[in-house]
């Protein structure tokens, strides 16, 4: 599956952005979709994941209540709605896909996701 993320930009603290990730290639519904982010000098960190049909979601504590992950399987697209943005949310955001065949449908570990988009920069000014 090929992934392309877009929608990043510059926003003031407290503002909102919606990221999109369009998938092409193999069957989109075969994959659990996730969003990760990486700030300069830091490790890539898990943000959110959504199950194959969209019925289950999981968030990192740092974004819970502010970010919402969703997917439209008819459009082969996953979204990340980001509200109440903070300067510490500044990072390159990546979408990723994996089959979800492990002991848990989601994974917090970036190494479990074999497919990645190219990343989109989100900058939150204070």
Buried (B, 14 or more C-beta within 10 A) or exposed (E): BEBBBBBBEEBEEEBEBEBBBBBEEEEBEEBBBBBBBBBEEEEBBBBBBBBBEBEEBBBBEBBEEBBBBBBEBEEBBBBBBBBEBBEEBBBBBBBBBBBBEEEEBBBBEBEBBEBBBEBBEBBBEE
